[in-house]
Amino acid sequence: MLGADRPAVLETMTDPDVPPQPPHITLKQAKAMISAIAKRDPDTTGIVKQSIKGVTDELLPHRER
């Protein structure tokens, strides 16, 4: 589909508590994101929980369930 020769619609389901991040976030970017979330977002707790889960999933080996 991404190689189509005409416009296409790509529908995805996302979690509103997961902020978009570049694949290799710098410390400066992380600090700015945390500062912005803490000051302006009413669901800061959900965002922080999902961000920690994402980092943990990347760092720890996955276990089969």
C-alpha positions in Angstrom: 0.0 0.0 0.0 2.8 2.5 0.8 4.1 2.0 -2.7 0.8 2.9 -4.3 0.8 5.2 -7.4 -2.1 7.3 -6.0 -3.1 8.8 -2.7 -4.2 6.4 0.0 -5.6 6.5 3.5 -3.7 4.7 6.3 -5.8 4.2 9.3 -4.1 3.4 12.6 -5.1 3.0 16.2 -2.9 4.9 18.7 -2.9 5.4 22.4 -3.4 9.0 23.3 -1.2 8.5 26.3 1.9 7.7 24.2 3.5 10.9 22.9 5.2 10.7 19.5 9.0 10.5 19.9 11.8 10.2 17.5 13.5 6.8 17.5 16.7 8.1 19.1 15.6 10.8 21.5 18.3 13.0 23.0 18.5 14.0 26.7 17.6 17.6 25.7 14.5 16.4 23.8 13.4 14.2 26.7 13.7 17.0 29.2 11.7 19.3 27.0 9.0 16.7 26.5 8.7 16.0 30.2 8.6 19.7 31.0 5.9 20.3 28.5 3.8 17.4 29.6 4.1 18.2 33.3 2.9 21.8 32.7 0.2 21.4 30.1 -1.3 17.9 29.9 -4.2 16.8 32.2 -3.3 13.1 31.8 0.3 13.4 32.8 0.2 10.2 34.8 -1.0 8.0 31.9 1.7 9.5 29.6 4.5 8.9 32.1 3.3 5.3 32.7 3.2 4.5 29.0 6.6 6.2 28.3 8.2 4.1 31.1 6.6 1.0 29.8 8.0 1.7 26.3 11.5 2.3 27.5 11.3 -0.8 29.7 10.1 -2.9 26.8 13.1 -1.7 24.7 15.7 -2.4 27.4 14.5 -5.7 28.8 14.4 -8.9 26.8 10.9 -10.1 26.0 9.5 -13.2 27.6 7.1 -15.5 25.9 3.7 -15.5 27.5 
